Amino acid sequence: MEKYQNRGGNSGIVAFTTTEDSITVKFKDGWHYIYNSIRPGVTDVDHMIAMAKAGSGLHGYINRKIRNNHFHKFR
């Protein structure tokens, strides 16, 4: 996994990994969430990948737009 840069300084995200059509996000509490082309969909995943690589905005986007619309959750 790649470390999330957290440029805003207040994110609960610590790391992420991407594929062509998915992103797995690791939060401070140890939970990993998989988001993909099925849930929440290609458009959202593309935005999430861009924000993850920029190191900014991902946690807020998940809280505002995605919420519980993840494909899978694991520890």
DRENTORKOL-3810 file (N, C-alpha, C; in nm, 4 decimals):
REM DRENTORKOL-3810
@n.u->0.0836; n.v->-0.1183; n.w->0.0000; ca.u->0.0000; ca.v->0.0000; ca.w->0.0000; c.u->0.0880; c.v->0.1245; c.w->0.0000
@n.u->0.0356; n.v->0.2278; n.w->-0.0589; ca.u->0.1050; ca.v->0.3564; ca.w->-0.0647; c.u->0.0533; c.v->0.4460; c.w->0.0478
@n.u->0.1431; n.v->0.5140; n.w->0.1143; ca.u->0.1038; ca.v->0.6033; ca.w->0.2229; c.u->0.0230; c.v->0.7200; c.w->0.1665
@n.u->-0.0897; n.v->0.7506; n.w->0.2312; ca.u->-0.1708; ca.v->0.8665; ca.w->0.1931; c.u->-0.1034; c.v->0.9920; c.w->0.2467
@n.u->-0.0811; n.v->1.0906; n.w->0.1628; ca.u->-0.0051; ca.v->1.2100; ca.w->0.2008; c.u->-0.0776; c.v->1.3007; c.w->0.2998
@n.u->-0.2091; n.v->1.2986; n.w->0.3041; ca.u->-0.2869; ca.v->1.3748; ca.w->0.4022; c.u->-0.2428; c.v->1.5213; c.w->0.4073
@n.u->-0.2450; n.v->1.5859; n.w->0.2934; ca.u->-0.1990; ca.v->1.7248; ca.w->0.2838; c.u->-0.2809; c.v->1.8207; c.w->0.3699
@n.u->-0.4078; n.v->1.7879; n.w->0.3963; ca.u->-0.4911; ca.v->1.8720; ca.w->0.4814; c.u->-0.4645; c.v->1.8516; c.w->0.6293
@n.u->-0.4028; n.v->1.7391; n.w->0.6635; ca.u->-0.3636; ca.v->1.7127; ca.w->0.8009; c.u->-0.4696; c.v->1.6563; c.w->0.8926
@n.u->-0.5902; n.v->1.6322; n.w->0.8423; ca.u->-0.6961; ca.v->1.5853; ca.w->0.9314; c.u->-0.7707; c.v->1.4630; c.w->0.8786
@n.u->-0.7054; n.v->1.3822; n.w->0.7998; ca.u->-0.7694; ca.v->1.2660; ca.w->0.7394; c.u->-0.7574; c.v->1.1424; c.w->0.8266
@n.u->-0.8580; n.v->1.0572; n.w->0.8208; ca.u->-0.8536; ca.v->0.9284; ca.w->0.8879; c.u->-0.7936; c.v->0.8200; c.w->0.8001
@n.u->-0.7491; n.v->0.8568; n.w->0.6811; ca.u->-0.6910; ca.v->0.7617; ca.w->0.5862; c.u->-0.5399; c.v->0.7572; c.w->0.6055
@n.u->-0.4855; n.v->0.6352; n.w->0.6095; ca.u->-0.3407; ca.v->0.6213; ca.w->0.6252; c.u->-0.2722; c.v->0.5675; c.w->0.5001
@n.u->-0.3433; n.v->0.4886; n.w->0.4186; ca.u->-0.2800; ca.v->0.4288; ca.w->0.3010; c.u->-0.3859; c.v->0.3887; c.w->0.1988
@n.u->-0.3400; n.v->0.3607; n.w->0.0773; ca.u->-0.4306; ca.v->0.3178; ca.w->-0.0289; c.u->-0.3530; c.v->0.2370; c.w->-0.1315
@n.u->-0.4259; n.v->0.1607; n.w->-0.2085; ca.u->-0.3697; ca.v->0.0919; ca.w->-0.3239; c.u->-0.4732; c.v->0.0975; c.w->-0.4353
@n.u->-0.4269; n.v->0.1038; n.w->-0.5592; ca.u->-0.5192; ca.v->0.1154; ca.w->-0.6714; c.u->-0.4928; c.v->0.0075; c.w->-0.7755
@n.u->-0.5965; n.v->-0.0225; n.w->-0.8507; ca.u->-0.5859; ca.v->-0.1023; ca.w->-0.9721; c.u->-0.6506; c.v->-0.0191; c.w->-1.0818
@n.u->-0.6666; n.v->-0.0770; n.w->-1.1970; ca.u->-0.7278; ca.v->-0.0043; ca.w->-1.3081; c.u->-0.8694; c.v->0.0419; c.w->-1.2750
@n.u->-0.9437; n.v->-0.0396; n.w->-1.1992; ca.u->-1.0842; ca.v->-0.0055; ca.w->-1.1730; c.u->-1.1238; c.v->-0.0129; c.w->-1.0258
@n.u->-1.0252; n.v->-0.0017; n.w->-0.9350; ca.u->-1.0600; ca.v->-0.0066; ca.w->-0.7928; c.u->-0.9581; c.v->0.0686; c.w->-0.7081
@n.u->-1.0012; n.v->0.0988; n.w->-0.5871; ca.u->-0.9123; ca.v->0.1565; ca.w->-0.4874; c.u->-0.9457; c.v->0.0914; c.w->-0.3539
@n.u->-0.8425; n.v->0.0515; n.w->-0.2822; ca.u->-0.8575; ca.v->0.0006; ca.w->-0.1463; c.u->-0.7985; c.v->0.1057; c.w->-0.0543
@n.u->-0.8771; n.v->0.1456; n.w->0.0448; ca.u->-0.8374; ca.v->0.2520; ca.w->0.1362; c.u->-0.8253; c.v->0.1947; c.w->0.2762
@n.u->-0.7127; n.v->0.2225; n.w->0.3422; ca.u->-0.6924; ca.v->0.1797; ca.w->0.4807; c.u->-0.7088; c.v->0.3005; c.w->0.5719
@n.u->-0.7951; n.v->0.2837; n.w->0.6740; ca.u->-0.8210; ca.v->0.3905; ca.w->0.7697; c.u->-0.7410; c.v->0.3685; c.w->0.8976
@n.u->-0.7302; n.v->0.4726; n.w->0.9784; ca.u->-0.6532; ca.v->0.4677; ca.w->1.1029; c.u->-0.7004; c.v->0.3580; c.w->1.1970
@n.u->-0.8287; n.v->0.3235; n.w->1.1914; ca.u->-0.8823; ca.v->0.2204; ca.w->1.2811; c.u->-0.8496; c.v->0.0783; c.w->1.2352
@n.u->-0.7754; n.v->0.0650; n.w->1.1246; ca.u->-0.7339; ca.v->-0.0658; ca.w->1.0759; c.u->-0.8255; c.v->-0.1279; c.w->0.9720
@n.u->-0.9417; n.v->-0.0695; n.w->0.9486; ca.u->-1.0337; ca.v->-0.1226; ca.w->0.8482; c.u->-0.9883; c.v->-0.0831; c.w->0.7083
@n.u->-1.0037; n.v->-0.1759; n.w->0.6155; ca.u->-0.9760; ca.v->-0.1544; ca.w->0.4740; c.u->-1.1102; c.v->-0.1575; c.w->0.4008
@n.u->-1.1297; n.v->-0.0645; n.w->0.3104; ca.u->-1.2518; ca.v->-0.0600; ca.w->0.2298; c.u->-1.2131; c.v->-0.0682; c.w->0.0833
@n.u->-1.2822; n.v->-0.1543; n.w->0.0104; ca.u->-1.2603; ca.v->-0.1666; ca.w->-0.1336; c.u->-1.3749; c.v->-0.0965; c.w->-0.2053
@n.u->-1.3385; n.v->-0.0079; n.w->-0.2961; ca.u->-1.4339; ca.v->0.0625; ca.w->-0.3813; c.u->-1.3971; c.v->0.0262; c.w->-0.5248
@n.u->-1.4975; n.v->-0.0107; n.w->-0.6065; ca.u->-1.4645; ca.v->-0.0537; ca.w->-0.7423; c.u->-1.5703; c.v->-0.0108; c.w->-0.8432
@n.u->-1.5595; n.v->-0.0656; n.w->-0.9644; ca.u->-1.6508; ca.v->-0.0277; ca.w->-1.0722; c.u->-1.7940; c.v->-0.0731; c.w->-1.0457
@n.u->-1.8108; n.v->-0.1689; n.w->-0.9556; ca.u->-1.9453; ca.v->-0.2148; ca.w->-0.9205; c.u->-2.0064; c.v->-0.1236; c.w->-0.8143
@n.u->-1.9315; n.v->-0.1000; n.w->-0.7078; ca.u->-1.9755; ca.v->-0.0122; ca.w->-0.5988; c.u->-1.8590; c.v->0.0729; c.w->-0.5549
@n.u->-1.8611; n.v->0.1983; n.w->-0.5682; ca.u->-1.9722; ca.v->0.2868; ca.w->-0.6031; c.u->-1.9841; c.v->0.3176; c.w->-0.7518
@n.u->-1.8930; n.v->0.2664; n.w->-0.8347; ca.u->-1.8989; ca.v->0.2897; ca.w->-0.9786; c.u->-1.7727; c.v->0.3565; c.w->-1.0310
@n.u->-1.7563; n.v->0.3484; n.w->-1.1621; ca.u->-1.6343; ca.v->0.3945; ca.w->-1.2286; c.u->-1.6071; c.v->0.5430; c.w->-1.2050
@n.u->-1.7071; n.v->0.6269; n.w->-1.2198; ca.u->-1.6863; ca.v->0.7713; ca.w->-1.2060; c.u->-1.6352; c.v->0.8069; c.w->-1.0676
@n.u->-1.7000; n.v->0.7543; n.w->-0.9641; ca.u->-1.6563; ca.v->0.7826; ca.w->-0.8277; c.u->-1.5171; c.v->0.7268; c.w->-0.8010
@n.u->-1.4907; n.v->0.6062; n.w->-0.8472; ca.u->-1.3592; ca.v->0.5457; ca.w->-0.8245; c.u->-1.2496; c.v->0.6272; c.w->-0.8936
@n.u->-1.2757; n.v->0.6747; n.w->-1.0135; ca.u->-1.1774; ca.v->0.7588; ca.w->-1.0829; c.u->-1.1466; c.v->0.8848; c.w->-1.0023
@n.u->-1.2506; n.v->0.9487; n.w->-0.9476; ca.u->-1.2301; ca.v->1.0673; ca.w->-0.8627; c.u->-1.1495; c.v->1.0307; c.w->-0.7388
@n.u->-1.1829; n.v->0.9182; n.w->-0.6774; ca.u->-1.1154; ca.v->0.8754; ca.w->-0.5549; c.u->-0.9677; c.v->0.8458; c.w->-0.5799
@n.u->-0.9366; n.v->0.7816; n.w->-0.6909; ca.u->-0.7974; ca.v->0.7519; ca.w->-0.7251; c.u->-0.7194; c.v->0.8818; c.w->-0.7444
@n.u->-0.7787; n.v->0.9777; n.w->-0.8142; ca.u->-0.7109; ca.v->1.1060; ca.w->-0.8357; c.u->-0.6849; c.v->1.1771; c.w->-0.7031
@n.u->-0.7835; n.v->1.1771; n.w->-0.6134; ca.u->-0.7661; ca.v->1.2426; ca.w->-0.4833; c.u->-0.6624; c.v->1.1701; c.w->-0.3983
@n.u->-0.6619; n.v->1.0377; n.w->-0.4043; ca.u->-0.5636; ca.v->0.9604; ca.w->-0.3273; c.u->-0.4223; c.v->0.9932; c.w->-0.3738
@n.u->-0.4020; n.v->0.9992; n.w->-0.5036; ca.u->-0.2691; ca.v->1.0299; ca.w->-0.5576; c.u->-0.2270; c.v->1.1733; c.w->-0.5273
@n.u->-0.3250; n.v->1.2639; n.w->-0.5186; ca.u->-0.2958; ca.v->1.4033; ca.w->-0.4840; c.u->-0.2730; c.v->1.4204; c.w->-0.3341
@n.u->-0.3204; n.v->1.3247; n.w->-0.2551; ca.u->-0.3033; ca.v->1.3315; ca.w->-0.1101; c.u->-0.3969; c.v->1.4277; c.w->-0.0416
@n.u->-0.5098; n.v->1.4565; n.w->-0.1053; ca.u->-0.6011; ca.v->1.5559; ca.w->-0.0496; c.u->-0.7445; c.v->1.5305; c.w->-0.0947
@n.u->-0.8383; n.v->1.5458; n.w->-0.0011; ca.u->-0.9798; ca.v->1.5433; ca.w->-0.0347; c.u->-1.0494; c.v->1.4092; c.w->-0.0284
@n.u->-0.9761; n.v->1.3014; n.w->-0.0186; ca.u->-1.0369; ca.v->1.1688; ca.w->-0.0272; c.u->-1.1288; c.v->1.1379; c.w->0.0904
@n.u->-1.0855; n.v->1.1646; n.w->0.2114; ca.u->-1.1673; ca.v->1.1333; ca.w->0.3288; c.u->-1.2986; c.v->1.2115; c.w->0.3260
@n.u->-1.2920; n.v->1.3386; n.w->0.2936; ca.u->-1.4129; ca.v->1.4204; ca.w->0.2845; c.u->-1.5063; c.v->1.3711; c.w->0.1755
@n.u->-1.4519; n.v->1.3313; n.w->0.0620; ca.u->-1.5326; ca.v->1.2801; ca.w->-0.0490; c.u->-1.6049; c.v->1.1527; c.w->-0.0074
@n.u->-1.5341; n.v->1.0640; n.w->0.0599; ca.u->-1.5961; ca.v->0.9401; ca.w->0.1068; c.u->-1.7077; c.v->0.9724; c.w->0.2058
@n.u->-1.6826; n.v->1.0622; n.w->0.2993; ca.u->-1.7840; ca.v->1.0976; ca.w->0.3993; c.u->-1.9056; c.v->1.1657; c.w->0.3379
@n.u->-1.8847; n.v->1.2540; n.w->0.2410; ca.u->-1.9945; ca.v->1.3300; ca.w->0.1814; c.u->-2.0706; c.v->1.2524; c.w->0.0754
@n.u->-2.0005; n.v->1.1855; n.w->-0.0131; ca.u->-2.0645; ca.v->1.1276; ca.w->-0.1315; c.u->-2.0777; c.v->0.9754; c.w->-0.1279
@n.u->-1.9759; n.v->0.9068; n.w->-0.0830; ca.u->-1.9737; ca.v->0.7611; ca.w->-0.0930; c.u->-2.0426; c.v->0.6947; c.w->0.0253
@n.u->-2.0140; n.v->0.7424; n.w->0.1431; ca.u->-2.0673; ca.v->0.6879; ca.w->0.2683; c.u->-2.0427; c.v->0.5371; c.w->0.2765
@n.u->-2.1472; n.v->0.4569; n.w->0.2877; ca.u->-2.1325; ca.v->0.3111; ca.w->0.3027; c.u->-2.1404; c.v->0.2355; c.w->0.1705
@n.u->-2.1273; n.v->0.3046; n.w->0.0606; ca.u->-2.1389; ca.v->0.2409; ca.w->-0.0708; c.u->-2.0055; c.v->0.1802; c.w->-0.1148
@n.u->-1.9528; n.v->0.0902; n.w->-0.0326; ca.u->-1.8275; ca.v->0.0221; ca.w->-0.0651; c.u->-1.8575; c.v->-0.1199; c.w->-0.1124
@n.u->-1.7630; n.v->-0.1783; n.w->-0.1835; ca.u->-1.7799; ca.v->-0.3144; ca.w->-0.2344; c.u->-1.7529; c.v->-0.4181; c.w->-0.1263
@n.u->-1.6500; n.v->-0.3927; n.w->-0.0451; ca.u->-1.6116; ca.v->-0.4895; ca.w->0.0585; c.u->-1.5349; c.v->-0.4168; c.w->0.1682
@n.u->-1.5449; n.v->-0.4705; n.w->0.2908; ca.u->-1.4770; ca.v->-0.4139; ca.w->0.4075; c.u->-1.4078; c.v->-0.5283; c.w->0.4805
@n.u->-1.2815; n.v->-0.5078; n.w->0.5230; ca.u->-1.2102; ca.v->-0.6130; ca.w->0.5958; c.u->-1.1042; c.v->-0.5519; c.w->0.6857
@n.u->-1.0548; n.v->-0.6335; n.w->0.7788; ca.u->-0.9464; ca.v->-0.5911; ca.w->0.8677; c.u->-0.8241; c.v->-0.6746; c.w->0.8453
END
